[in-house]
């Protein structure tokens, strides 16, 4: 089943081997994913990244998207549902990266709202989690603005491309917390 999420600002479509090349100019930006273990900077690395995302999708563990910013009519990056636990009704939103020129424009907030709505309403999930490098204050503030709560920090959890082993902040948002925020 193909999932497309869309509002006036952003369109999230399935990330595929047919469309990922639209992301090459964005993915090649220096240090775009400096807090992530993912390598996307070269055409070959980006293709491998997409192949891994598609493999996770085939295993029903992930749903990758390509992000299109409707305000400027340009592809902006990628995001996905990942670590999907169908039985427990818990998933992560992660592997999100958008070009520097799209950061701070409200694009990320709009796509996360779409993804949260789809996860809680259409997929009937009970919890959404985010994993963020402890040093990435911009991303931490962004998920906190969505109403997510810091549930803990996994110390020396993930190796990054430069060999640094990061601490990972685990954030969570329960469906009832999201529903309450929608009313506010």
Residue pairs with C-beta under 8 A, 6 or more apart in sequence:
2 14
3 12
3 14
3 63
3 65
3 118
4 11
4 12
4 13
4 14
5 11
5 12
5 65
5 111
5 114
5 115
5 118
6 12
6 114
7 110
7 113
7 114
8 70
9 69
9 70
9 71
9 106
9 107
9 110
10 67
10 68
10 69
10 70
10 76
10 107
10 110
10 111
10 114
11 67
11 68
11 70
12 65
12 66
12 67
12 68
12 79
12 111
12 114
12 115
13 19
13 65
13 66
13 68
14 63
14 64
14 65
14 66
15 50
15 53
15 54
15 64
15 65
15 66
15 78
15 80
16 50
16 54
16 66
17 47
17 50
17 51
17 54
19 66
20 46
20 47
20 50
20 66
21 43
22 66
22 75
23 40
23 46
23 66
23 75
23 77
23 78
24 43
24 46
25 99
26 32
26 75
26 76
26 77
26 97
26 98
26 99
27 40
27 41
27 45
27 46
27 97
28 41
28 42
29 99
29 100
30 41
32 40
32 41
32 97
32 99
32 100
33 39
33 40
33 97
34 160
34 162
35 132
35 133
35 135
35 136
35 139
35 160
35 166
36 95
36 97
36 133
36 160
37 158
37 159
37 160
37 161
38 49
38 95
38 97
39 45
39 48
39 49
39 161
40 46
40 49
40 97
50 64
53 62
53 64
53 78
53 80
53 95
54 64
56 62
56 64
56 82
57 63
57 64
60 84
60 86
61 82
61 83
61 84
62 80
62 81
62 82
62 83
62 84
63 80
63 81
63 82
63 84
64 78
64 79
64 80
64 95
65 78
65 79
65 80
66 75
66 77
66 78
67 75
67 76
67 77
67 78
67 79
67 98
67 107
67 111
68 74
68 75
68 76
69 75
69 76
69 102
69 105
69 107
71 105
71 107
76 98
76 99
76 102
76 107
77 96
77 97
77 98
77 99
77 102
78 95
78 96
78 97
79 93
79 94
79 95
79 96
79 97
79 111
79 115
80 93
80 94
80 95
80 96
81 91
81 92
81 93
81 115
81 119
82 91
82 92
82 93
82 94
82 95
83 91
83 92
83 94
83 129
84 91
84 92
85 91
88 126
89 124
89 125
89 126
89 127
90 125
90 126
90 127
90 128
90 129
91 119
91 123
91 125
91 127
91 128
91 129
92 128
92 129
92 130
92 131
93 112
93 115
93 116
93 119
93 128
93 129
93 130
94 130
94 131
96 108
98 107
98 108
102 108
103 138
108 142
109 142
109 145
109 146
112 142
112 143
112 146
113 146
115 128
116 128
116 146
116 173
116 178
119 125
119 128
120 126
120 128
120 175
120 178
120 179
125 175
126 174
126 175
127 172
127 173
127 174
127 175
128 148
128 172
128 173
128 178
129 151
129 170
129 171
129 172
129 173
130 143
130 148
130 170
130 171
130 172
130 173
131 168
131 169
131 170
131 171
132 139
132 140
132 143
132 168
132 169
132 171
133 139
133 160
133 166
133 167
133 168
133 169
134 140
134 153
134 166
134 167
134 168
134 169
135 166
140 169
140 171
143 171
144 150
144 171
146 173
147 173
147 177
147 178
147 181
148 171
148 172
148 173
149 171
149 172
149 173
149 177
150 169
150 170
150 171
151 170
151 171
151 172
152 169
152 170
153 167
153 168
153 169
153 170
154 167
154 168
154 170
155 167
156 165
156 166
156 167
157 165
157 166
157 167
157 168
158 165
158 166
158 168
159 165
159 166
160 166
